[in-house]
């Protein structure tokens, strides 16, 4: 039963990462500023998450540890949205995917957890694959966007560690993080006057699927999936994100990028196979 629950949790994390991967494309299709986009999509997500909490009859909680998780959610969402407007989707996602490194670092600093050799090896393979994937597209331009993308990676590590905090409640953190995103994004949203059908459709997709459903799946998955494992399984996101942008928004993906995609997918699959074998033994 424990192995089954872990497999289910890992699948939920994987599906969440697939949904996260549509963010770069949808944000590129909306002719608004990053904060306005983040405010609008999280306002939509609040409706879905509120309905989910009502259906499962989960009481909404708030304490300092829930607040720490909420700040991680807000930081991840806001900085990702703004960075996508200041630099390329490839730059944003490769820098955000430093998250597994910070998960291992924070786990060692705050919980005194020494990472296993398999964790370190998988982290190196996956991160190396990401760098290989973007070897011909990672640019030094868009300095502010690159800095925000890196800080988004730090915040993203906090998202994976939400369940590790004392007296935490991940889904409550998601709700309050989206409240903060919606409130801070409202002034920017009021300044936007271009309401196109494509933009509105993209906002609905972002709010319902890329934020609400994705975070619901992630919070379910984190109940049985260790933070390092979850952050590595999410390696599918930085592969799919720029591929979707390349196909629909015409940002180029070269042969090196495709080779990097194969490395990331192989690394994630291999890591989970070996972890499952170790658990069985």
N, C-alpha and C positions, 0 to 999 in steps of 0.2 A: 504493500500500500504506500509506503514511504517513497519507493522508487517511482511509482505511478504518479504520486502527487508532484514529485520533483520534475518528472517529464512534462506533466501538464503545465506546471509553473514556467518551465523553460520555453514551452510552446507559446504561452501567453506573452512572455517577454519578446520572443521573436516576432510575433504578430504585431505587437506594439511598435517595434522597430520598423517594420514594413510600413505601417501607417505614418510613423514619423517621417519616413523618407519622402513623402509627397509634399512636405513643407516647403522645400526650396523652390519647386516648380510653382506651387500655388502663390507663394509670396511674390515671385517674379512676375506673375500675371496680373497682380493688383497694382494699379498706378498710385498707391498711397505711400506715405512714410511708414517706417517700420513700427513705431509706437502706435500709430493709428490702426495698423493691421493687427497688431497684437491685442489691442484693446477690444476690437470688434470680434476677433475669433474667440477670445476667452469669454466674452459676454455670451456668445452663442453656446460655448462649451458649458457654461454655468447652468444653463437650462437642462442640458442633457445629464450632467453630473448630479444636479439637484433631483431630477427624476429618478436616477439610479439609486440615490441614497434613500428616497422615499419607498421605492420598490423593495429594496433589501432591508428596509427599516433599520438603517444604520444611523445612530445618533451623531449629529455633527459636534465635534469636539474642538476645543481650543485651549492650548497651554503653550508654554515657552518652547517646548520641543516640537509641537505641531507648527508653531510659528517659524522655527528654523527650517523645517521642511517646506513651508509655504514660501519662504524667501528663496530657497533653492529652485522651486518651481518657477517663481516669478523671474529670477535671474536667468534661468535657462531660456524661458520663452521670450523675454523682452530682448535680451542681447542677441539671440539667434535671429529674431525678426529684423532688428536694426542692422546687424552685421550683413545680412543678405542684401541690403540696399546699398551698402558701402563697399562691398568687395564681391568676388565671384562666389557662386554656390560651392565650387570646389574648395576654395580657400576656407570658407566658413566650416564646412563639414569636416575637413581634415584637422582643423585646429580644435573644433569641438570634440573630436574623437580622441583627444588626449585624456578624456574622462577616466578610462580604465587605469591610467597611470596615477591619477589623483585618488581614485578609489583605494588602490593599494597603499598609497602614501598616507591617506587619512586613516585607514584601518590600522596601519602600523603606529601612527602617532597617537591616536585617541583610544584605540582598543587593544593596543599592544599585540596585534595579530601579525605574525610573521608569514608572508606569502609563501606558498609552496612552490617548488621548482616548476611544476606544470603550469601554475598560474603565471609565473614570470615568463616562462617559455612561450606560452600562448599569447600573452600580452605583447611580447617582442615580435612574434610572427605576424599577429594581426596589425599591430601598429606599423611594422615594416611594410606590410602589404598596402596599407593606406598610403604611406609615403610613396611607394612604388606606383600606386594607382594615380597619384597626382604629380609624379615626377616631371611631367611635361605640361602641367597646368597650374601648379602652385606658383603664384606670382608674389613679388615683393610689394606690389602696389596695394592701395587701399589700406594704409597703415592702421587707421582707427578701426576699420572693419575687422582687420586681423586680430587686433588686441581684444575687441569685444567678443570675437569668436573664441579666442583662447579662454577668456573669463567665463564664457558660456560653458566651456568644457569643465571648468572648476565647479560651477553651479550644478552641472549635470551629474558630476560625481556625488554631490550632496543628495540628488534625487535618488540615486541607487542605494544610498545609505540611510534613507528615511526610516526604514523599519528597524535599524540598529540603534536609533536614539531611544533613551528611556522614556516610557510613558508616551510613545508616539502613536500616531494614527495616520497612515499614509493617505487614505482617501480624503480625510479632513484637510490635510496639508495641500492636496491638489485643489480642493474647493477654495480654500482661503488664498492660495497662490493665484488662482484665476480671478478671484475678487480683486486682489491687488492689481493684477494686470489690467482688468477691465476699468478700474477706477483711474489708474494713472494714464491709460490710453485714451480716455474719454475726451480730454481737452484737445488732443491731437486729432481725434476723429471728427470733432466739430469743425475743424479747419479744412477738411477735405470736401470737395464739391463734385468730384468726378465719380458718378455712380453708374458704372457700366454693368451690363448683364454678366459678362465674363468675370468681372471683379466680384460681384455679389455671389455668383455660383462658387467661385474659388473660396470666398469667405465661409460659405456654408460647409464646404468640404473640409476646410481647415478646422472650423469650430466643432463640427460633429465628429469627424473621424480622426483628424491629425492631432487634436487636443483631447477631446472628451473620451472617445472610445479607446484611443491609444493609452491614455493615462489610467483608465479603468483596468485595462488589460495588464498594464505594468504593475499596478498596485496588487492585483491578484497574483501575478507571477512572482513578485518579490516576497510573498509570504513563504514560499518554499524554495526560492532560488537565491543562493548566496550573492552578495553584491558584486564580487569580482566576476563570477560566472555571468550574471545578468549584463554587466557592462560589456563583456566580451561577446556575448550572444548578439548584442545590439550592433555588432560590427557590420551587419548586413545594411544598416541605414546609410553609412557613408559611401557604400557602393551603389545602392539604388538611387540615392538622392541626385547626384550629378548626372547619372545616366538618364533619368527622367527629364532633367533640365536640358540635357544635350538633345534628346529626341524631340521635345516639344518647344524648347526655347532656343535651340540651335547653338548651344555652347559645346565646343568640340570635345570629344572623348577619343583619344588615340589608342594605338595598340598597347602602349605601356600601361594605360589605365585599365584596359581589359585584362591584362596579365595580373595587375594588382588586385582586380576583383576576384580572380580565381584564387589568389593567395589568401585573401581575407575569408572567402567562403570555405576554403579547405581548412584554414586555421580554426575557424569557429566550429565546424563540423568535427574535426579531429579532436579538438579540446573536449567537446561534450561526449564523444565516444570514449575517450580515455578516462574522463571523470566518472562516467557510468560504469566502466570496467573496474575502476578503483573502488567505487562504492559497493559493487557486488562482491569484490574480494574481501 
